[in-house]
Amino acid sequence: MKKTLITALTLSVLSFPALAEWRLDNGVAIVEPTQTNSNIELVAVLCGDPFQIEVYARGGPVQPADQEVAADYFYKPGKVRAAVDGQLYPLAAAGSDGAVVLFGEGSAAENYLGRLPFPMIETMKSGKLFTLAFDITPAKNADGSAYETVAVFPLDGSRAALDQALGSCGGG
């Protein structure tokens, strides 16, 4: 009976999806989304100018999970937004070899690629949820916003990983 109970408990635990946890990979803080309607698989936070967020998506640039559309959000204002516990931060995206790189929304003279907001990085260390939202298609989100392609990341446990990954980045 005891063996059957242990087997049943083990199978029930294995049937639940794993909780995403922040961790370090070669000095970079990474986490997977807990909810998404996109092809986003991973977010990496690392030193850049002074900080950088890279979004890794299955098959190329960020897309809705159920369709392939042109990634027409690079170097454009108003196409990417982050939220930490509801506090909104406008961002802009650039492409790189394997990731979509996020920046703060800058001026036209900066190609709309400004510095990531230091308050956003600090809030990520103590917040509960980090949400990335992209305006990729003409569709609207359920909340009526243009940001229909969304990924949600937990922030529990992020402080230690972010402090280690960003400790040598410099200024904020």
C-alpha positions in Angstrom: 0.0 0.0 0.0 2.8 2.4 0.9 4.6 1.8 -2.4 1.3 2.4 -4.3 0.8 5.7 -2.5 4.4 6.8 -3.2 4.0 5.9 -6.8 0.7 7.8 -7.0 2.2 10.9 -5.4 5.2 10.8 -7.6 3.0 10.6 -10.8 0.8 13.4 -9.6 3.8 15.7 -9.0 5.2 14.8 -12.4 2.0 15.7 -14.1 2.1 19.3 -13.0 4.2 21.8 -15.1 7.5 22.8 -13.5 7.6 26.2 -11.9 9.9 28.6 -13.7 12.8 29.7 -11.5 15.5 32.3 -12.0 19.0 30.9 -12.3 22.4 31.8 -13.5 23.9 30.4 -16.7 27.5 31.6 -17.3 26.9 34.7 -15.2 23.6 35.6 -17.0 20.2 35.6 -15.1 17.6 33.5 -17.0 14.0 32.5 -16.6 11.3 30.8 -18.7 7.8 32.1 -19.0 5.0 30.6 -16.8 2.3 31.8 -19.3 2.6 32.8 -22.9 0.7 33.0 -26.1 4.0 33.4 -28.0 7.0 31.5 -29.1 9.1 33.0 -26.3 11.1 30.3 -24.5 13.5 32.3 -22.3 14.5 35.8 -21.1 18.1 36.6 -20.2 19.2 39.6 -18.2 22.9 40.6 -18.4 25.3 43.5 -18.5 24.9 45.7 -21.6 24.6 49.5 -21.5 24.6 49.1 -18.5 21.9 46.4 -18.6 20.4 44.3 -21.4 17.4 42.0 -21.7 17.5 39.3 -24.4 14.4 37.4 -25.5 15.0 34.0 -27.0 12.1 32.6 -29.1 11.6 29.3 -30.8 12.2 29.6 -34.6 13.5 33.2 -34.7 11.9 36.6 -33.7 9.1 36.8 -31.2 5.8 35.7 -32.8 2.3 34.7 -31.7 2.4 31.0 -30.9 -0.4 30.2 -33.4 0.8 32.1 -36.5 3.8 33.4 -38.4 3.7 37.0 -39.2 6.4 39.6 -40.2 8.3 40.8 -37.2 7.7 44.5 -37.8 8.5 45.8 -34.4 12.2 46.3 -34.6 13.5 49.9 -34.1 9.9 51.2 -33.6 8.4 53.0 -30.7 5.2 51.7 -29.1 5.7 48.1 -30.2 7.1 46.5 -27.0 6.1 47.0 -23.4 7.2 45.6 -20.1 5.3 45.6 -16.8 6.5 44.7 -13.4 3.5 44.2 -11.1 1.5 46.5 -13.3 4.1 49.3 -13.5 4.5 49.9 -17.3 7.8 50.5 -19.1 7.9 51.3 -22.9 10.6 49.4 -24.6 12.1 49.0 -28.1 13.5 46.0 -29.8 16.5 45.2 -31.9 17.5 42.0 -33.5 20.7 40.0 -33.0 21.9 36.6 -34.2 19.9 34.6 -31.8 17.7 36.9 -29.8 15.5 39.9 -29.7 17.4 42.5 -27.6 15.2 44.9 -25.6 16.1 48.5 -24.8 14.4 51.4 -23.2 12.4 53.4 -25.7 14.7 56.2 -26.9 14.4 59.1 -29.3 14.4 58.9 -33.1 18.0 60.1 -33.1 18.8 57.0 -31.0 16.9 54.7 -33.5 14.4 54.5 -30.6 17.0 52.3 -28.6 17.6 54.0 -25.3 18.9 52.6 -22.0 16.8 50.1 -20.1 15.1 52.0 -17.2 17.1 51.4 -14.0 13.9 51.5 -11.9 12.5 48.6 -14.0 15.6 46.5 -13.2 15.4 47.3 -9.5 11.6 46.6 -9.4 12.2 43.3 -11.0 14.3 42.3 -8.0 11.4 42.7 -5.5 8.4 42.3 -7.7 6.1 39.3 -8.3 5.4 39.3 -12.1 7.4 40.5 -15.1 5.3 40.7 -18.3 6.6 41.3 -21.8 4.0 42.4 -24.4 4.5 42.9 -28.1 2.3 44.6 -30.7 2.9 42.3 -33.7 -0.5 41.8 -35.3 -3.5 44.0 -35.8 -5.4 42.0 -33.2 -6.1 43.5 -29.8 -5.4 41.9 -26.4 -8.4 41.0 -24.1 -7.6 44.2 -22.2 -8.2 46.2 -25.3 -4.5 47.1 -25.7 -2.6 46.7 -29.0 -0.1 44.3 -27.2 -1.6 41.0 -28.2 1.5 38.8 -27.9 2.4 38.3 -24.2 4.7 36.3 -21.9 4.6 36.3 -18.1 7.6 35.5 -16.0 7.7 35.0 -12.2 10.0 37.3 -10.2 10.1 35.2 -7.0 13.8 34.4 -6.4 15.0 36.9 -9.0 16.9 39.1 -6.6 19.8 36.8 -6.1 20.2 35.9 -9.8 19.9 39.5 -10.9 22.3 40.8 -8.3 24.9 38.3 -9.3 24.4 38.8 -13.0 24.3 42.6 -12.9 26.8 43.2 -10.0 29.6 44.2 -12.3 27.6 46.2 -14.9 28.2 49.6 -13.5 25.9 52.7 -13.4 22.2 52.9 -13.3 
